């Protein structure tokens, strides 16, 4: 089975082509092409992603990324089995570019189109490494610039949201605090780099909700605490490094603590990490140490699959294809920038190209 996947939810224009083969109880994912056009430099001057600028850059790069993916994979569109695209959550102007492009190609090439939930895709990209179908139940932590969620994974398509941030996501907190410290954009990598230059930390920062009787998160108070501490101060580079180290440790302590407590509460032996913040080397190290102490199996995607990419969209589409096989819906693809439910709605997320219509001459 071959899939063309498209991702334009935020500031990465991405296209990928995957080939998936089933081998008894195992899956063999082969990435034939993985193309990403980054917009970081264009947004850096603003200190964050500007939605309309992101959409403009997606328009410039979407077709080149798709053409490049076909050239890399060395296949023709006729060889595809279906097309997958991110429909949400994300920035509405950016999502529109990907969905409209995918819809047009589906009509042109007469291929089924599957809409994918971006958060679910972050989780399911791990199956490129897992390969085995059944590792359930598991606790999934999605931690990125837009999301910090703890999810109970019961099976493919069967998820229960057990905790999430009440304000800023962890990645968003990194961005905002990096701006306060004048460390640059994007904030996560900037704080990680600065933190590596400082070992012993004397700064004490609050760990919001770490002892609360639920699995929710809150990071806006941490940002406020840092703001008050650095207000009207001209920090030396060493002081910036110390703050970066303290902030990174604080956020990751909360993430580790809540995730392990969720695993204990639900008697789960497998943890699945995902999202852009999962690329942080300190987070990966701390989760590995904690999982080993608790005799838990820890699954983390390769760093290049933590940040937004189209490979994860193709993987999620494959598993959705296995769950829902009815392609009788009308062609009415949509976006949902606030698609908060990780569990996707069946049937209506599919686009079907009628077999009795020939588009080759249109």
PyMOL commands that set and color helices and strands:
alter all, ss='L'
color gray80, all
select helices_A, chain A and resi 40-44+51-73+77-79+92-109+118-124+127-130+170-180+187-195+220-230+237-265+276-279+281-293+303-305+311-323
alter helices_A, ss='H'
color red, helices_A
select strands_A, chain A and resi 2-7+12-23+26-38+82-88+112-117+138-143+148-155+158-164+270-274+297-300+350-351
alter strands_A, ss='S'
color yellow, strands_A
deselect
rebuild
show_as cartoon
